[in-house]
Amino acid sequence: MLEIRPTCENCNDSLPYNTANAMICTFECTFCAACVENILHHVCPNCGGDFEKRPIRPKELLKKYPVSTNIVHKPVDIEAHLKRIQKK
């Protein structure tokens, strides 16, 4: 089951469970759409994979399956990330 993390790993902007702005990779690294598009160029800085829109957990399931409150804030070293993706 997805954690549904509450913030963007890069900019730490809030990503509520019901936002259409959250993107995840296969390992559930979570970023906002603006960071994915403008900074990461659709490549996860952690695993090198791509991103998909994070699904929205239905509100009626939140009590039984709560979303994560664990904030993962690891701002991306943009220069290193760009060098890594240019080598591909």
C-alpha positions as CSV (number, residue, x, y, z in Angstrom):
1,M,0.0,0.0,0.0
2,L,1.3,3.5,-0.9
3,E,2.4,5.7,2.0
4,I,1.1,8.9,0.4
5,R,3.9,11.1,1.7
6,P,2.9,14.6,2.8
7,T,5.5,16.8,1.1
8,C,7.8,17.1,-1.9
9,E,11.2,15.7,-1.2
10,N,13.0,18.6,-3.0
11,C,11.1,21.8,-2.1
12,N,9.1,20.5,0.9
13,D,5.8,21.9,-0.4
14,S,2.7,20.3,1.0
15,L,1.2,17.5,-1.0
16,P,-2.1,16.5,0.6
17,Y,-3.5,13.1,0.0
18,N,-6.0,14.5,-2.5
19,T,-3.7,16.7,-4.6
20,A,-3.3,16.1,-8.3
21,N,0.1,17.8,-8.0
22,A,2.0,14.8,-6.5
23,M,4.3,12.6,-8.6
24,I,6.0,9.3,-7.5
25,C,8.6,6.9,-8.8
26,T,8.6,3.2,-8.5
27,F,10.1,3.4,-5.0
28,E,7.5,6.0,-4.0
29,C,9.9,8.9,-3.9
30,T,7.5,11.8,-3.9
31,F,7.9,15.2,-5.6
32,C,5.6,18.0,-6.7
33,A,4.8,18.3,-10.4
34,A,6.8,21.5,-10.7
35,C,10.0,20.0,-9.4
36,V,9.6,16.9,-11.6
37,E,9.0,19.0,-14.7
38,N,11.4,22.0,-14.1
39,I,14.2,20.6,-12.0
40,L,14.3,16.8,-12.3
41,H,13.4,16.6,-16.0
42,H,11.2,13.6,-15.2
43,V,14.1,11.5,-13.8
44,C,14.1,10.5,-10.1
45,P,17.3,11.7,-8.4
46,N,17.3,8.7,-6.1
47,C,16.7,5.7,-8.4
48,G,17.0,7.1,-12.0
49,G,13.4,6.0,-12.8
50,D,10.6,8.0,-14.2
51,F,7.5,9.5,-12.5
52,E,3.8,8.9,-12.6
53,K,0.9,10.9,-11.0
54,R,0.3,9.6,-7.5
55,P,-3.1,8.1,-7.1
56,I,-5.6,9.8,-4.7
57,R,-6.7,7.7,-1.7
58,P,-10.5,7.9,-1.4
59,K,-11.5,10.0,1.7
60,E,-13.6,7.2,3.1
61,L,-10.5,4.9,3.4
62,L,-8.4,7.4,5.3
63,K,-9.4,6.3,8.7
64,K,-8.7,2.6,8.0
65,Y,-5.6,3.4,5.8
66,P,-4.1,6.7,7.0
67,V,-1.6,8.5,4.9
68,S,2.0,9.0,6.1
69,T,3.0,11.9,8.2
70,N,6.7,11.1,7.6
71,I,8.4,14.0,5.9
72,V,11.3,13.1,3.6
73,H,13.1,16.4,2.7
74,K,16.3,15.8,0.8
75,P,16.8,18.8,-1.5
76,V,18.4,17.6,-4.8
77,D,21.9,18.6,-5.8
78,I,20.8,20.0,-9.1
79,E,24.2,20.2,-10.7
80,A,25.0,16.5,-9.9
81,H,21.5,15.4,-11.0
82,L,21.8,17.2,-14.4
83,K,25.3,15.7,-15.0
84,R,23.9,12.2,-14.2
85,I,21.0,12.5,-16.6
86,Q,23.1,14.0,-19.4
87,K,25.3,10.8,-19.3
88,K,22.3,8.6,-20.2
